[in-house]
Amino acid sequence: MPTLGLEMPRTSTDVQEAERLRQFKAEFFKALAHPLRIHILELLRAGPMSVTQLQAATGVAGSSVSQQLAVLRARNVVATERHGTTIIYRVADLELFDLLDTARRIFNAHLSESIGLLRLVEEEQAGQARR
């Protein structure tokens, strides 16, 4: 029977390593699981920015921006450079933007389906109101 490349771990070490990998993936996605962090990443698409620049662009207090950047940095989603007394943040791996673009396409497809269903409900209600 074909395994489709999904072989089961064979030893307890394999099982532990597989679990560690799943945990790593989950932590990575948790780092993305906040609206302000997504906003920050969208802003960093244009290029590196400081906390002050991110604060101005988001309209959020610098402490909140710094807190969210710390989460992203802990998961190696963003990297930093020091320019004098200013710390500049950038996305560590530009492939992250491919991931965000893919997510956007998935969300758009789901929202399009929902909008289509909503229109059908509205048409149905309008038809019943005319009776």
One Martini backbone bead per residue (centre of mass of N, CA, C, O) as a GRO file, in nm:
protein
  131
    1MET     BB    1   0.095   0.036   0.024
    2PRO     BB    2   0.088   0.357  -0.014
    3THR     BB    3   0.226   0.655   0.167
    4LEU     BB    4   0.271   0.942   0.037
    5GLY     BB    5   0.530   1.020   0.225
    6LEU     BB    6   0.384   0.907   0.512
    7GLU     BB    7   0.569   0.800   0.738
    8MET     BB    8   0.607   0.623   1.010
    9PRO     BB    9   0.743   0.619   1.291
   10ARG     BB   10   0.976   0.376   1.439
   11THR     BB   11   1.083   0.528   1.685
   12SER     BB   12   1.101   0.707   1.968
   13THR     BB   13   1.277   0.923   1.836
   14ASP     BB   14   1.095   0.976   1.595
   15VAL     BB   15   0.852   1.062   1.761
   16GLN     BB   16   0.989   1.299   1.905
   17GLU     BB   17   1.073   1.454   1.648
   18ALA     BB   18   0.791   1.485   1.531
   19GLU     BB   19   0.681   1.647   1.771
   20ARG     BB   20   0.884   1.880   1.758
   21LEU     BB   21   0.797   1.971   1.476
   22ARG     BB   22   0.502   2.031   1.541
   23GLN     BB   23   0.565   2.240   1.760
   24PHE     BB   24   0.721   2.435   1.583
   25LYS     BB   25   0.490   2.495   1.388
   26ALA     BB   26   0.287   2.598   1.597
   27GLU     BB   27   0.462   2.836   1.699
   28PHE     BB   28   0.481   2.981   1.434
   29PHE     BB   29   0.171   3.027   1.398
   30LYS     BB   30   0.133   3.179   1.664
   31ALA     BB   31   0.305   3.427   1.578
   32LEU     BB   32   0.069   3.500   1.355
   33ALA     BB   33  -0.184   3.510   1.583
   34HIS     BB   34  -0.208   3.842   1.521
   35PRO     BB   35  -0.312   4.136   1.400
   36LEU     BB   36  -0.056   4.310   1.456
   37ARG     BB   37   0.152   4.117   1.338
   38ILE     BB   38   0.038   4.120   1.055
   39HIS     BB   39   0.065   4.422   1.012
   40ILE     BB   40   0.368   4.438   1.047
   41LEU     BB   41   0.437   4.247   0.812
   42GLU     BB   42   0.303   4.418   0.594
   43LEU     BB   43   0.490   4.662   0.640
   44LEU     BB   44   0.768   4.498   0.596
   45ARG     BB   45   0.738   4.455   0.291
   46ALA     BB   46   0.862   4.745   0.222
   47GLY     BB   47   1.057   4.726   0.473
   48PRO     BB   48   1.246   4.836   0.700
   49MET     BB   49   1.175   4.909   1.057
   50SER     BB   50   1.089   5.087   1.322
   51VAL     BB   51   0.907   5.131   1.595
   52THR     BB   52   0.825   5.420   1.529
   53GLN     BB   53   0.721   5.356   1.244
   54LEU     BB   54   0.516   5.140   1.332
   55GLN     BB   55   0.354   5.316   1.520
   56ALA     BB   56   0.264   5.523   1.307
   57ALA     BB   57   0.131   5.313   1.107
   58THR     BB   58  -0.071   5.181   1.337
   59GLY     BB   59  -0.148   5.357   1.607
   60VAL     BB   60   0.032   5.220   1.823
   61ALA     BB   61   0.187   5.162   2.087
   62GLY     BB   62   0.515   5.097   2.138
   63SER     BB   63   0.480   4.867   2.345
   64SER     BB   64   0.300   4.688   2.163
   65VAL     BB   65   0.493   4.663   1.930
   66SER     BB   66   0.729   4.543   2.092
   67GLN     BB   67   0.579   4.292   2.191
   68GLN     BB   68   0.522   4.173   1.905
   69LEU     BB   69   0.818   4.168   1.810
   70ALA     BB   70   0.916   3.965   2.023
   71VAL     BB   71   0.757   3.728   1.917
   72LEU     BB   72   0.877   3.729   1.629
   73ARG     BB   73   1.172   3.702   1.721
   74ALA     BB   74   1.152   3.432   1.886
   75ARG     BB   75   1.060   3.292   1.589
   76ASN     BB   76   1.228   3.418   1.348
   77VAL     BB   77   1.056   3.630   1.169
   78VAL     BB   78   1.244   3.847   1.280
   79ALA     BB   79   1.498   4.091   1.236
   80THR     BB   80   1.795   4.272   1.343
   81GLU     BB   81   1.926   4.614   1.352
   82ARG     BB   82   2.176   4.842   1.435
   83HIS     BB   83   2.130   5.213   1.437
   84GLY     BB   84   2.270   5.297   1.681
   85THR     BB   85   1.977   5.343   1.877
   86THR     BB   86   1.840   5.189   1.645
   87ILE     BB   87   1.596   4.947   1.570
   88ILE     BB   88   1.574   4.725   1.299
   89TYR     BB   89   1.314   4.571   1.116
   90ARG     BB   90   1.286   4.242   0.960
   91VAL     BB   91   1.231   3.997   0.755
   92ALA     BB   92   1.397   3.696   0.759
   93ASP     BB   93   1.190   3.559   0.539
   94LEU     BB   94   1.048   3.620   0.229
   95GLU     BB   95   0.855   3.363   0.221
   96LEU     BB   96   0.637   3.472   0.408
   97PHE     BB   97   0.481   3.624   0.183
   98ASP     BB   98   0.380   3.369   0.045
   99LEU     BB   99   0.213   3.272   0.283
  100LEU     BB  100   0.029   3.525   0.304
  101ASP     BB  101  -0.078   3.506   0.013
  102THR     BB  102  -0.206   3.229   0.041
  103ALA     BB  103  -0.395   3.301   0.271
  104ARG     BB  104  -0.549   3.519   0.118
  105ARG     BB  105  -0.667   3.330  -0.098
  106ILE     BB  106  -0.821   3.151   0.096
  107PHE     BB  107  -0.995   3.371   0.228
  108ASN     BB  108  -1.126   3.476  -0.032
  109ALA     BB  109  -1.270   3.213  -0.102
  110HIS     BB  110  -1.442   3.201   0.157
  111LEU     BB  111  -1.573   3.481   0.129
  112SER     BB  112  -1.705   3.435  -0.145
  113GLU     BB  113  -1.889   3.209  -0.052
  114SER     BB  114  -2.034   3.374   0.169
  115ILE     BB  115  -2.144   3.594  -0.017
  116GLY     BB  116  -2.312   3.406  -0.194
  117LEU     BB  117  -2.495   3.304   0.035
  118LEU     BB  118  -2.603   3.578   0.124
  119ARG     BB  119  -2.742   3.647  -0.142
  120LEU     BB  120  -2.938   3.410  -0.137
  121VAL     BB  121  -3.081   3.493   0.123
  122GLU     BB  122  -3.174   3.773   0.027
  123GLU     BB  123  -3.340   3.669  -0.215
  124GLU     BB  124  -3.529   3.492  -0.051
  125GLN     BB  125  -3.643   3.721   0.128
  126ALA     BB  126  -3.749   3.896  -0.103
  127GLY     BB  127  -3.946   3.682  -0.217
  128GLN     BB  128  -4.118   3.656   0.046
  129ALA     BB  129  -4.202   3.959   0.067
  130ARG     BB  130  -4.371   3.957  -0.211
  131ARG     BB  131  -4.607   3.744  -0.113
   0.00000   0.00000   0.00000
